[in-house]
Structure formats: C-alpha cells, structure tokens
C-alpha cells in the first residue's frame, strides 16, 4: 500500500484536497478500480491532524501518515524537542516507537537510535518516513518492547518508553492499564540503561508515580497553558525526587514558563514545609499555570513570588504590587461583588464576560447558566472562596 500511496496521481489528489473535509470528500469522490480512495482520504485526515502539531513532517515530501489515531497519540514537535534534551549519550532505544516522532527527534542527539514497534504496518511506515526525513542513524525493529530486550541483551545510554494509553479503543490513564506494563518492564529496562525516560498521561496521579518509581525527576509539560504530557526520568544513580513545571509555548512564545535561572523545580519535602500568608483580595489576582497546578506546588508558588493566598483550598493568589514574571494568568481586580443577579446586571449589562471558578460551589458552566452569561471580551468573573470562607465573585480585567 505504501507504494500505491506514493504514486504521483495519489500524491496530487492528497495535495489538491489537503484542506477538504475528509467525510464530505468520501461522499462526493468516486472510487476508481486502481485508485486507493479510502486510504488517500485517510492520509488527508491524518495530515490535517498533523498540520500544527508536526509542521516539519508536513513540510517533508512523500511522508506516509499512519491512521489519525496514531497522529493524535504522537508527541508534537515542540514537546519531543524538549524531552530529547533531558537525556544524553550516544545510544538510545525507543521501545514504543509508534509513529516515530519521538524517535526521529532523539536521532538528532544520539548517534545510534533503535526504534521498536510491534505493529508491522506502523513499522513499515516509520522506516519509510525515517528515510524521507534523512534519519539514517535509526535501526527499525518489528517487535514488542519485551521481545526486543530479550533478543538484544546490551546496554543503552538511554531508553524511552511511551506506553499505549488505549485499551480496546478506550483511552486509559492509570499506569497499570497501559501497554507495556510499566511495573514489569521498568526493572528490566534499568538492567540495560542508567537513564529511563517515560512519557505518561497528563491525567496520571503524580503521587503514585513518586510512590512506585521514586527517586525520579518529573516534568509536567504544557503548551499554551494546557498540560500535554508528564515525563518521568528514572536513573540508576540515586537522587532526590524533583518535580518541574514547564510551559513550552506560553502567551504564544515558544519558551520555558520560567527563565533558566528560575525554572520552577521543587521537592515534595520543600512544598510540605512551606507556609503561606493569606489575605483578602488586593489589587492583583494570580492564577498559576496549568503545569504548576498539576505539580501540586500550591504553597511554593505563592511563597516564591511573595504572594498571599486567598484561602487554604483556593489556589488563587493576590498582591498590591504587580509581579510581572508570575507563571500564569494575572488579573487586575476591578470590583468584588456578591453573587446576585442585580449586581451582575450592573457590572455586565450585556451579559458578556469570561467566567472561571476556583474553590466555588458552581462550575463556570453552571454559573453562566444561572445568570445567563456568555463568554467574551477582556473582563473576567472569578467565582471563589476567600480566607473568611465568604463566597464571592471577583470582577477582573486580564493583565
């Protein structure tokens, strides 16, 4: 099938319809005896999913795309570039190759890279794409991670695992539900390497990762304030468990959420012994980035930026002086109001305001429905609980 998809006729069809709706295209296109219409439309669908996620791959001619679900599960070029900088050496084995995006990125830093994938179709596609991407230092294996470790009994400078988070077409996020089983394969990997990097679901419970695999280094990785993946580095050299938060494209800029000298890293022990100061709302309200909230650094983020917390269970912070380099969203407080219809009509007569809630009885959708609000504009309505347990609405403008 790879050869048929690469014919000039099929490639031209893909380029001519690259922006068309795949479903509509399947309804109006006529099948020809020697033309793989279904497969060509699937190529268009996958290519569309990769357009912003994998721009370098999209710009490369003759790439063969795996099914859309494989593109969805793959790393983006931004995140895979970040993770490749976390490990080092000359030899690496990617035991869960998949589409091969991570493998291709690792090949930029490792002289010898091994791609392992049990799906024979994905293996064929990956081998072809590595050639098109000029990655001639990648060796391809059609095998399971466990089978590869048994057949290739050697040491690698680093091993990468990205367990499948699908079980019978159902998405899963618990460690024990993923394939391969990390509890079984991690000990085997650590016999072959001193650096084992694992990509986990953004929904994974970090406390379980620390409990089961400590000591580890953990990175919670976000793009545009949305957590995309959790990376876990296990090393044979015993070190203290550390957790890091990073946003690779915050406010449209491709960069860490913090300057290098203030990368937000911490240990659970440091968070546990930190004490917060509390205050009623002051001039500015701060909402930490999604990555920081995922790490659980609820006390440290306020302490390090010299902010006061609104309530022990409200992960919003406040100050009289603007802290411009705060890693998250900052709001200028315009007014504190009661959650009454008359008050809201006075503040937002057109009913247009962005709504978010933190430690509040209603969700944003419930709050909007109750008062007939709709998203829009530069103003925000934040439902929250204050240090005196009072439930309020903070009318703010985004800084």
C-alpha positions in Angstrom: 0.0 0.0 0.0 2.9 2.4 0.7 4.0 2.2 -2.9 0.4 2.9 -4.2 0.1 6.0 -1.9 3.4 7.4 -3.3 2.3 7.4 -6.9 2.1 10.9 -8.5 -1.7 10.5 -9.0 -2.4 9.8 -5.4 0.0 12.4 -4.0 -1.6 15.0 -6.3 -5.1 14.0 -5.0 -3.9 14.4 -1.4 -2.4 17.9 -2.1 -5.4 19.0 -4.1 -7.8 18.1 -1.3 -5.5 18.7 1.7 -7.9 21.3 3.2 -11.2 19.5 2.4 -13.4 17.8 5.0 -12.5 14.1 4.8 -16.0 12.9 5.5 -17.5 15.1 2.8 -14.7 14.1 0.4 -15.6 10.4 0.9 -19.2 11.1 0.0 -18.6 13.0 -3.2 -15.5 11.3 -4.5 -15.9 8.4 -7.0 -13.8 5.3 -6.4 -11.7 4.1 -9.3 -10.5 0.5 -9.7 -6.8 1.3 -9.4 -7.1 4.3 -7.1 -6.9 3.7 -3.3 -9.5 6.3 -2.4 -10.2 5.3 1.1 -6.5 5.2 2.0 -5.9 8.5 0.3 -8.7 10.2 2.2 -7.3 8.8 5.5 -3.9 10.3 4.5 -5.6 13.7 4.2 -7.3 13.2 7.6 -4.1 12.3 9.3 -2.2 15.1 7.6 -4.7 17.7 8.8 -4.3 16.5 12.4 -0.5 16.9 12.0 -0.6 20.3 10.4 0.1 22.4 13.5 1.4 19.5 15.6 4.2 18.3 13.2 4.9 21.2 10.8 8.3 19.8 9.9 6.9 16.4 8.9 4.0 18.1 6.9 6.6 20.1 5.0 8.5 17.0 4.0 7.6 15.4 0.7 6.4 11.8 0.5 5.6 11.3 4.2 3.2 8.4 4.7 0.8 9.1 7.5 -0.4 6.4 9.9 -4.1 6.3 10.9 -5.4 9.5 12.5 -5.5 7.9 16.0 -1.7 7.4 15.8 -1.2 11.0 14.9 -3.4 12.0 17.8 -1.3 9.9 20.2 2.1 11.1 18.9 4.1 13.9 20.6 4.2 17.3 19.0 7.5 18.6 17.6 7.7 21.1 20.4 7.3 18.5 23.2 9.5 15.9 21.6 12.3 18.5 21.1 12.1 19.3 24.8 12.2 15.7 26.0 15.2 14.9 23.8 17.2 17.4 25.8 16.5 15.6 29.1 18.8 12.6 28.3 22.2 12.2 26.7 24.6 9.7 25.3 25.4 8.0 22.0 22.9 5.1 22.0 19.1 5.1 22.7 16.4 2.6 22.4 12.8 3.8 21.9 10.8 0.7 22.9 7.4 2.0 22.0 8.1 3.6 18.6 4.6 4.2 17.4 4.5 6.9 14.6 8.2 7.6 15.3 8.1 11.3 16.1 10.0 10.9 19.3 12.5 8.5 17.7 13.2 11.0 14.9 13.8 13.7 17.5 16.1 11.5 19.6 18.1 10.7 16.5 19.2 14.3 16.3 21.0 13.9 19.6 22.1 10.2 19.6 24.5 8.7 17.2 22.7 5.3 17.4 18.9 5.1 17.7 16.8 2.0 17.9 13.0 2.1 17.0 10.9 -0.8 18.3 7.3 -1.3 17.4 5.1 -4.4 17.4 2.6 -3.2 14.8 4.0 -4.3 11.4 2.2 -1.6 9.4 3.5 1.2 11.6 6.9 -0.3 11.3 6.8 -0.2 7.5 5.5 3.4 7.6 8.1 4.5 10.1 11.0 3.0 8.1 9.9 4.9 5.0 9.4 8.2 6.9 12.8 8.0 8.6 14.3 7.7 5.1 12.4 10.7 3.8 13.4 12.7 6.9 17.1 11.7 6.3 17.4 9.9 9.7 19.9 7.3 8.6 21.1 6.5 12.2 17.8 4.8 13.1 17.5 1.0 13.2 13.9 -0.3 12.9 12.6 -3.5 14.7 9.2 -5.0 14.4 9.0 -6.4 17.9 7.5 -5.8 21.3 9.4 -4.0 23.9 9.8 -7.2 26.0 10.9 -9.2 22.9 13.5 -6.6 22.0 15.0 -6.6 25.4 15.3 -10.4 25.4 16.9 -10.5 21.9 19.2 -7.5 22.2 21.0 -8.1 25.6 23.1 -4.9 25.6 23.5 -1.6 27.4 22.0 1.6 26.1 22.9 5.1 27.3 19.1 5.8 27.4 15.8 4.0 26.9 12.5 5.7 26.2 9.0 4.4 26.9 5.7 5.8 25.8 3.2 3.2 26.9 0.0 2.9 24.8 -2.9 4.6 26.7 -5.6 2.8 24.8 -7.3 -0.5 25.9 -9.8 -1.9 23.3 -10.2 1.6 21.7 -10.8 3.1 25.2 -8.5 5.8 26.5 -6.9 5.0 29.8 -4.5 6.9 32.0 -3.7 4.7 35.0 -0.2 3.3 35.0 -1.5 -0.3 35.4 -3.8 0.0 32.4 -1.1 1.0 29.9 0.8 -1.3 27.5 3.6 -2.4 28.1 3.1 -2.9 31.8 5.5 -0.4 33.4 5.6 -2.3 36.7 7.0 -5.3 34.8 9.2 -3.7 32.2 10.9 -0.9 34.2 13.1 -3.3 36.3 14.2 -4.9 33.0 15.0 -1.6 31.4 17.1 -0.5 34.4 19.3 -3.5 33.9 20.1 -2.1 30.4 20.4 1.6 31.0 21.2 4.3 33.5 18.5 6.7 32.1 15.0 5.6 31.6 12.6 8.3 30.3 8.9 7.6 30.4 6.1 9.6 28.9 2.8 9.4 30.9 -0.7 10.6 30.5 -1.4 14.3 31.6 -4.0 12.8 33.9 -1.6 10.5 35.7 -1.6 10.7 39.5 1.9 12.1 40.3 1.8 10.8 43.9 1.5 7.3 42.6 4.4 7.9 40.2 6.6 9.1 43.1 5.4 6.2 45.3 6.1 3.5 42.8 9.2 4.7 40.9 11.0 7.1 43.3 13.6 8.6 43.2 12.5 10.2 39.9 12.6 13.5 38.1 9.2 14.6 36.8 8.4 17.2 34.3 4.8 18.4 33.8 4.8 19.8 30.2 2.3 22.2 28.9 1.6 24.1 25.7 -0.4 27.3 25.8 -1.4 26.5 29.4 -2.7 23.0 28.6 -0.9 20.0 30.1 0.1 17.7 27.3 2.3 15.1 28.9 4.1 14.1 32.1 7.7 12.9 31.7 9.4 10.7 34.3 13.1 10.1 34.3 14.4 7.2 36.4 18.1 6.9 36.9 20.2 4.3 38.5 22.1 7.0 40.3 20.0 7.6 43.4 19.0 11.2 43.7 16.2 13.2 45.4 12.8 13.2 43.7 12.3 16.5 42.0 9.3 17.9 40.1 9.3 20.6 37.4 6.6 22.6 35.7 7.2 24.0 32.2 5.0 25.6 29.5 6.7 25.4 26.2 4.5 27.9 24.4 3.1 30.4 27.0 1.4 33.6 25.6 2.4 32.5 22.1 6.1 32.4 22.8 8.0 29.1 22.4 10.0 29.1 25.7 10.0 27.6 29.2 7.5 29.2 31.5 10.4 30.5 33.6 13.9 31.9 32.9 16.5 29.2 33.1 17.7 30.5 36.5 14.2 30.4 37.9 12.9 27.1 36.5 10.1 26.0 38.8 11.5 22.9 40.3 10.9 21.6 43.8 10.7 18.6 46.0 7.6 17.4 47.9 9.5 18.0 51.1 10.0 21.6 50.2 6.3 22.1 49.4 5.3 20.3 52.7 7.4 22.6 54.9 6.4 25.9 53.2 3.9 28.2 54.9 1.6 30.5 53.1 0.5 34.0 54.1 -3.2 34.8 53.5 -5.1 37.9 52.5 -8.4 39.2 51.3 -8.2 40.2 47.6 -5.8 43.0 46.9 -5.1 44.9 43.6 -4.0 41.8 41.6 -5.2 38.3 41.4 -2.9 35.4 40.1 -3.9 32.1 38.7 -0.9 29.6 38.4 -0.3 27.9 35.1 -1.9 24.5 34.4 1.5 22.9 34.8 2.1 24.3 38.3 -1.4 23.3 39.4 -0.7 19.8 38.2 2.5 19.5 40.2 0.7 20.4 43.4 3.1 23.3 44.3 0.2 25.2 45.8 2.2 26.8 48.7 5.5 27.2 47.0 4.2 29.2 44.0 2.8 31.8 46.4 5.9 31.8 48.6 8.5 32.2 45.8 6.7 35.1 44.2 5.9 36.7 47.5 2.1 36.5 47.0 -0.7 35.9 49.5 -3.2 33.1 49.1 -7.0 33.8 49.2 -7.9 30.6 51.1 -6.1 27.4 52.0 -8.1 25.5 49.4 -8.3 28.3 46.8 -5.4 28.2 44.5 -5.5 31.9 43.7 -3.1 34.5 45.0 -3.0 38.2 45.4 -0.8 41.2 45.8 -0.8 45.0 45.9 2.2 45.3 43.6 2.2 43.6 40.1 4.6 40.6 39.8 5.0 40.6 36.1 7.0 37.4 35.7 4.4 35.2 37.5 4.0 31.9 35.7 0.3 32.0 34.9 -2.6 34.4 34.3 -2.7 37.8 36.1 -5.9 39.8 36.6 -6.4 43.4 37.8 -9.2 43.4 40.4 -11.9 45.9 39.5 -14.6 45.0 42.0 -15.6 42.4 44.4 -19.4 41.6 44.2 -22.0 39.4 45.7 -23.4 36.5 43.5 -26.7 38.3 42.9 -28.5 38.9 39.6 -28.9 42.6 40.3 -25.2 43.0 40.9 -24.2 41.2 37.8 -26.7 43.2 35.7 -25.0 46.4 37.0 -21.5 45.1 36.3 -22.0 43.3 32.9 -25.3 44.7 31.4 -24.6 42.9 28.1 -24.0 39.6 29.9 -20.7 39.2 28.1 -17.8 38.1 30.5 -15.3 35.3 30.7 -16.1 33.0 33.7 -13.8 30.8 35.8 -14.2 29.3 39.3 -11.7 28.2 41.9 -13.0 26.6 45.1 -16.5 27.7 44.4 -19.8 25.8 44.6 -20.7 26.2 40.9 -18.7 25.3 37.8 -18.1 28.0 35.2 -20.9 26.5 33.0 -23.3 26.4 36.0 -22.5 30.0 36.9 -23.1 31.1 33.3 -26.4 29.3 33.1 -27.6 30.6 36.4 -27.1 34.2 35.4 -27.4 34.0 31.6 -23.8 34.9 30.9 -21.8 34.3 27.8 -18.0 34.3 27.2 -16.4 37.2 25.5 -14.5 40.5 26.0 -11.4 41.3 28.2 -13.2 41.1 31.5 -13.3 38.0 33.8 -15.7 36.9 36.5 -13.9 34.7 39.0 -16.1 32.7 41.5 -14.1 31.8 44.6 -13.9 31.4 48.3 -11.9 33.9 50.5 -9.9 33.3 53.7 -13.0 34.2 55.8 -15.0 31.4 53.9 -17.0 34.0 52.1 -18.2 33.0 48.6 -17.7 35.9 46.2 -17.4 37.0 42.6 -14.3 38.9 41.6 -14.8 41.2 38.6 -11.4 41.5 36.9 -9.5 42.5 33.8 -6.8 40.3 32.3 -3.3 41.9 32.6 
